[in-house]
Structure formats: C-alpha cells, structure tokens
Amino acid sequence: MDAEELRARQAPLKESYRQDPARARVISGATGDYRDPGITATIDGWAGPVRAGQHPATGGDGSDACSADLLMQALLGCVGVTFRAVTTAMGVAVQNVELAAECHWDARGTLGLDREAPVGVRDIAVTITIDSDADDGRLARIAASTERYCVVGQSLASPPTITVVRR
C-alpha cells in the first residue's frame, strides 16, 4: 500500500468522524476464562487461545505466557502497525525493519514482598531498526508520530478500571 491508497481508504472514515464524532468511538475487547488448570487465565486471541500464567520470578514454571511479555507483544504489534502507517503516509521507504520491546519489573512488588517496590512494568523501551534514506530529522518526526498515535503506548499512561461483578 502506498500513501495515496492509504489516504483513499481513510478519507471517508475521517469525513464520517468529522460529521459524527460519536461514530469514531470504537469498542475493542478480549475474552478469556479458567479452562486450564493452575494459576492461569486462557485468553482467546486472533491466532488461538493463549494461556497466561505466572512468570518464574513469581512462582511459575515458565510454560505459560507472562503478562509482561504479552503486554510487550501487544505494544510492539501496535507500534509496528502505527510505524508502518506513518512511514507510508509520509512516503518514506523503509526496508529490513526489526522491532523490539523491552521492559523491567520488580517481582518484589508483584509478590507483595515490599510495599515500596513498584507493581507493573517500568522502563519500557521500543527500538525500531531500519534501512532507510530518510535523514535524522525525518526519522525523529516519524518516531514522534508513531509514539503519538500508538493506541497501546498511549493507553499505558492511564491504568485500566477493574470491576468484579457477581454473576
């Protein structure tokens, strides 16, 4: 897809959202359950079910997906798609793209061992390695736009609301 095709696909959507901003409010979601044994949650995904469980640093055996890894995968998927859309819209050719995300977290906080230790991921870094003729200024604008429009990245700035209800 090139910039012209991307703009053509997005133009009617943008016009619709300008006319009726409520139409732009989209619901996304996920479902899961406890179909598997152990301290796990099985989440239904696009490629099939994913069993999330405890990281070895918190008592898991390493056979289940760690939630921090799943978060980094979701972030990297969003960054990758956003980066590709931004470079396409800007008409910047990129080749040999490699994406990587990394974070750190303190198991003491997750285990309730130390109230001063943070719970959750910290120091999130995403690196996009590319071959491109774009100059450094243009690459900086691409990085800023990718960060600005990445849904998962922006969502990390606000914690979710968690509600437990009786059936």
Phi, psi and omega in degrees: 000139177251177184301320181297315179294320178299313178298320180296322179289323185274337185304309180295328177294312180300318179296316178301317182289328175294319181289322182219087183305333180296333179292340181280348180280110187252142176257127171240157181198178177214156176229156178193178179197188180253046183290340180255154183284170175086186177277077184221164169222127180263121185252131179281123182237173180301324182262012181117180183291145176237126179266115177266142180207189183285140173290151177305333179289349179238014176113357177283168180258003178088002182271351180248160177289133177276140182299326178294321177295318178298321177296317179295324177294317178296317178299315183292323175298315180293314178300316182298315180292317180296315178301317181294320178294318180296312181294324177297311181298326180275354180070030181260121179279131175229147178226162174051053182280131174235133182244139177214139175229143181213146176215170175233149174213156185253112182298335179298322178292315180298323181276358181070023183281327184218112182296341178277341180283135182291150172254127180114169182283149179223168174052048180287129178228131175243130179239129176245115180256125185222163164253126181199154175271358181297142179282171185299323179297317179292320177297323177295319178294321178296315179298316180296318179292321178298315178296317182296321187256003178281113184300312183293316178301313179293327180293334180294345180285342181230129179289152179285160171269128180245126181236135175248126181235151177277139179293000000 
